[in-house]
Amino acid sequence: MGYRLFLDRIGWTYISIFIIWNVLLVSGLTFLWLNREHPTLRMRRLPVLFTGIIALHIYGSICCLGTYHAILYDWPRC
């Protein structure tokens, strides 16, 4: 049994939100890393901060794509 991807309007909406969210996150983390020596952006333990942000981002990404999957297949059925 294989999965079939239905790309209706809400599917494209969730996928576009997912892509925009990824681009914004990567650009923000890159900006912080490149300017980490600037006095106003100077933070301690920046890799630990990035690890936490990436972990929350992965969780949010799974929820975003999983919500579309749950809406599509009306899961779980009670």
Number of C-alpha atoms within 10 A of each C-alpha: 3 4 5 6 9 11 12 9 9 13 17 13 13 18 17 12 15 16 13 11 15 15 11 11 15 12 12 11 16 12 12 17 15 9 13 15 11 10 8 8 12 13 12 9 8 13 10 10 13 14 11 11 14 15 12 12 15 13 11 14 19 12 13 15 15 13 14 17 15 12 12 15 10 9 10 7 5 3
